[in-house]
């Protein structure tokens, strides 16, 4: 896929996502996603902090547009919001699609070990630990003849150590159901930890043992998903809640998917190219089309590049309200 097509995918989060949330996740979740999309529209008026190139493209109605691309950085106030919308959409639409295939989904929370674990060690090794645990989960699914899907969203606990919410088809075959308030015993190197369950769920000695052997904490919270979209919205809200204000080490992956987790539909433009060199702006101008800008700052950037061109005529770029 070209850079221009990749940028278009991130810029064009589908109305389907909002409709899916409205229909399946209830009024509270719908209000949340509407608010986040309004935030995205407002921030889209800003300029990318990393100077992502502008993109020219023609949409399915044959209308031409210029938009600034997405740098993909969570730290960019503009592009972080665009990235969050794209990841949010993939988690929500993916969970719905997997459930519609007839697959059961489970909600799994993984945590780090207790106070004996320094933050530096947690940050350096957390991805390795979770990879080890999830690899065992994938093998367990294969042994059961169950397709393995997983979407993992990682955030910080109050103590700043990472923990993850995972939507997955993985469920050990030794699970035991328990109700809210049930006393659960977790065996650790420091002894037995007994805790009262805050909600009904599924206890698995296999999961607890494998989490600890991978380097994680014993608190594996596992529950059956009754509303795939509702749970996906809950997990993915982290993208907007903390993702763009929380600092992580360089290269940290805030969201990870199994290879077969469904992707969002990709928009294929009949004509699209990045506007990097003056020759690219000449090429756009030579098409003789009325071109709509995605924001005021994009409009101004287009005029500043077109003014002074040898072939300059009044640029046919019109502001498009988004």
N, C-alpha and C positions, 0 to 999 in steps of 0.2 A: 504494500500500500504506500502511496506517495505521501510526503509530508503534508501536502495540501489536503488530501483525503482524510488523513489522521486528524488534522486540525478541525476539519468539518465535523467529524464524528463527535469530538468533544464540545464543539460549539452548538450542536443541534440536538440537545436532549429532548426526547420525544414527549408530546402531550400524552402518549400512551401511559407513561409512568404515573403521571398525576391521576389519570383516569383509573388506573389499576389500584392506586392507593385509596382513592375515594370509594371505590366499589367494595374493596376487600378488607380495609384496615380500620374503618370506623371514622367518625367525625373528628376526633382528637388528632389522629395521625394525619388525616386529610388537611386539617388546619396547619399542622406542622410543615408538611411538604409545600403547601401554598406559600407559607411565610418564607421558606428557604428559597423558593423559586423567585419570589419578589426580591429577596436579597441579592440573588444572582443577577437579576435584571438591572438592579441599581449599580452593582459593582462592575457590570459589563461596560458601563460608561467610562470606567477608569482605564488607564493605560497599563499594559503589562510591565511589571517591574523589571523583567529580564529582556524587554524589547523583542518579544516574539514577532516574526514577520507578519505582514498583512497578507491576506488571502483573497484572491479574486475567484468567484465561482458563480455558476448559473444554476438556479434551482429548478425544480421539476415543472414550474410554471413558465420557465424560460426568462425569469427575471434575474438580472445580474446584481451581484452584491460584492461589497468589500468589507471584510471583517478582520480584526486582528486575531492572529492565531493564539493558541494556548501553549504556554511554556511548560505546562505540566507540573510546576512546582507548587507544593502545598503552602510554601511560605509567601507566595505572591498573592496579595489581597484580591486581585481580579481572577487570576487563573486557578488559584486554590479553590475558589468557589465553583468554577466551571468543572474542575476535576472532581470535586465533591459531588456535584450533581450527576456526573457520569458514573462514578462508583456507586452512588446511592441507587441509581437506576438499575445498574447491573445486578446488585444484590437483590433488590425487590422483584424485578421482572424474572430473574433467574430462579428464585425460590418458587414463584408462582408456576413457572414452566415445569420445574421438576415435579412439583406436587401434581400437576395435571397429567404427568406421565404415569401416575399411580404410585409414585415412590413415597414412602413415609419419611418425614423429616424430623430431626432432633436438634435441640438447642443445647450446646455444650459450652461451658465456661471453664477456662484453664487459668490457673494462678501460679505465681512464683512461690518458692519456699518462704518460710517465716523470717523473723527478724535477724536470723543468723546470716542471711544472704545479702552481701553488699550490693548497692545499686549498680556499681560499675560492673560487677560480675553478671548481674541480671541482664543489663543492656548488651553486654558482649556475647552472651550465650543463649539468650531467650529464643532467637530464631532457630538455632541448632536444636535446642530442647524440643520446641514445638514440632519441628520437622521430624525428629525421631519419633515422637508420640503419634503424629498424624500418619507417618509411614506405617506404623503398626496398625493403626485404624484401617488404613487402606487394605492391608493384607488380611485383616479380620473380615472386612467386607467381601473380599474376593473368596475367602474360604466359605462364607455364607451364601455366595452367589448373588450378592446385592451390588448394584452399580454404586461406585463411590463418588459422591459429590461433596464439596466443602467450600464455604466462603468464610474466611477468617478476618475479623476486624479487631485490631489491637489498640488498646488505649492504656493510659496510666491509672493506677490505683491512687488513692489519697497519699500513700507513702511513696508514690512516684514509680514503683515497680510496674512493669508491664503485665497486663492480663488480657485475655482474648475471649471474644464471643464468636462462636463458630456455629453456623447452620450447616448441617450435614445429614447424609443418609446413613451414617455410621451409628450402629447401636450394638453393643456387646450382647452375646446370647445369655449372659448370666444376670441381666438386670432384674432388680426387685423393686416393685412400686412402693412408694411411701407417701404419706400425707403430710400436710402442713403441721408443724410442731413435732414431728417424729424425731427421736434422738438418734443421730448418726455417729458412728464411731469410725474415726480415721486413724489407722496405725502408722506412726512415723518413727524415725530414729530416736526422737526425743520422748516417745511414749504415745499413748492413745489420746487423741483429741476428740472430745464429744461435743457436738453442736446440734442445736435445734433447727430443723428445716424451716425455712421461711416460706416455702411453698411446696406443693406436691411435686414429686419428681421420680427419678429412676436412679437407684444405687447400683453401681457395678464394681465389684472387687477387682475385676480385670482392668478397668479404666484407672482406678486408683493406683494399682500396682504398676501399670505401665507408665503412668504420668510421673511417678516418683523415680522409676528406673531411668526415665529419660532426662531427669534433672529438675522436673517441675514440682510444684506442691501437690499435696494429696487431695485438695479440695476440687474435685471434678464434679461440677454441677451439671447434671444431665436431665433433660425433660423432653417430653413428647410435644411436637409442634401441632397445635390445633388450627392455628391461623397462619399459614406460611407468609402471607404478605405482612400481617401484623408483626410477627416476630422479626421479619427482615427489616421493617421500618425501625423497630426498636434497636436492632444491632447497628443499622446504618446511620442512625441519628448522630453517632459519634463523629462522622465525617464533618458535620456542621458544628457540633458542640465543642469539640476540642482540637480537631485535626489541624486547623490553621493557626492555632495559638500555642500548641504543645510542641516543644522542641525535642527532637530525637537525634541520635547520632547520624552522621552522614551515611546515606545508602539504606536507611531503615525502611522496611516495607510495612506500611500501615494497613494494607489490605492485601490478602492473598487468596487466590482461587485455585481449586483443583483444575486440571487441564480441560476437563469436559464441562465446567460450569458455564451455562449459556451466556453468550455475549449479547449486547444490545444490537438491534438492527443497524447496519451501517448505511449511511446516506451516500449514494453514488451520484456525484454531479457529472453531467454530460461534458462540462468544461470547467476546469479548476486549475489554478497555478499560483504559486507564491509570488508576491511582489517584493522582490529583494533588490534588484538593480533598476536603474532608470529605464533600461530597455524593457523590463517587465511592465512598467507603468505605460510606456509607449505602446506595448502590445495590447494592453487593456484599452487604451484610448482609441487605438486603430480599429477596434471592433465596432465603434460607433454606437454603443449601447448606452442607455440610461442606466447608471449604476447606483445602487442604494447602499449607503453606509450604515453600519450597525450601531454607531454612536457618534456624538458630536466630535469627539477627539479623533475618531477615524476619518470623519468628513474633513476636518482641518488638516490631518496628515495627508490625505489624498490631494487636496488643493495645493498644499505646500510643495508636493513632489511634481505635480503637473504644471504649475506655474514656472515659466522659464524654459519649458521644453521647446525645441526648435519648431515642432509642428503644433505648438500650443494654440488651441482655440478654447473657448469657454468650456471648462471641464463639465462633462455631463454626469455629475455625481450628485445624487439627491439624498438627503437625510431620511433614514427609515427609522421610525419610532419602534422600539422593541419593548 
